Amino acid sequence: MLCHIITIFPEYFAGILKIGILRIAQEKKILNVALINLRDFAMDSYRTVDDYPYGGGSGMIMKPEPIFQAVESVKREDSYVILTSPQGRRFEQNLAKELSQKEHLIFICGRYKGVDERVREFLADEEISLGDFILAGGEAVCSVILEAVVRLIPGVVGDEESVATDSFVSGILDAPYYTRPADYRGYRVPEILLSGDHQKIRVWRRKEALRRTLLRRPDLLERAELTPEDIKLLKEIEEEEKNRSRKC
Ligand SMILES: C[S@@+](CC[C@H](N)C(=O)[O-])C[C@H]1O[C@@H](n2cnc3c(N)ncnc32)[C@H](O)[C@@H]1O
């Protein structure tokens, strides 16, 4: 995957591109990231990329010309142009999956009061939001999206089964996990995980994943693809939880 990031702060990405999954993906030549300093496309010697809003009001708006020119300098037939914006489609795992299948992503990182509306209307393929809150700029948004997307590209994460069982990837929340020691300050790991019985452990994990989904995110269960075994386990969980609340 080729990825261009258009930003007034290319230095923001210096650290994150050198660590973890993004570093590995680049080393494996699965990912190629190029940073574009938006100011290189400014129209004046002051490298100005923002201006006052028409109609007055507070805050500065990112000018359209440098953004259009920066995108057009790298755009190809298969490019997908993403405008980071709190008003866009909410970023979730299914969107990460969709983006992981693209050949070329171009991110536009907004700043100030926002970006001239014509960028959204006539240049971006999609506006993506990280959630209902306001950040100072699109750089953090871009780094989050990139990390979530890149770990889904086949070959990036060595253990693909681990990715497949992650929360949301499998349609439900992931199971609880424990590691050594088996007893820490008297807090014991569930016995079944020490039993060595892989079939029982698989069923236990699935059941606990379903339990926490039912208790924390029941909305996910409405959309999840459940097997007959899942439905049986859910019935057991509902019964167990009813008994538990009766005892309290
Ligand atoms: C201060 S924000 C502008 C917010 C804009 N005035 C609004 O209320 O919709 C500046 C830039 O940060 C980015 N940004 C801030 N919060 C975001 C979020 N939740 N999701 C995606 N991008 C965000 C966008 O690129 C945005 O153009």
The ligand as an ORCA input file, in Angstrom:
! r2SCAN-3c Opt
* xyz 0 1
  C     -10.242     22.220     15.255
  S     -10.664     21.047     14.051
  C     -11.949     21.871     13.176
  C     -13.318     21.483     13.626
  C     -14.442     22.126     12.811
  N     -14.522     23.525     13.028
  C     -15.769     21.456     13.195
  O     -16.317     21.827     14.213
  O     -16.213     20.548     12.501
  C      -9.303     21.099     12.949
  C      -9.060     19.822     12.163
  O      -8.777     18.764     13.044
  C      -9.222     17.535     12.476
  N     -10.131     16.903     13.450
  C     -10.449     17.385     14.665
  N     -11.238     16.534     15.327
  C     -11.429     15.470     14.532
  C     -12.148     14.248     14.661
  N     -12.852     13.964     15.738
  N     -12.116     13.383     13.625
  C     -11.428     13.659     12.505
  N     -10.727     14.804     12.323
  C     -10.717     15.704     13.318
  C      -9.871     17.865     11.146
  O      -8.922     17.670     10.130
  C     -10.211     19.333     11.321
  O     -10.276     20.011     10.087
*
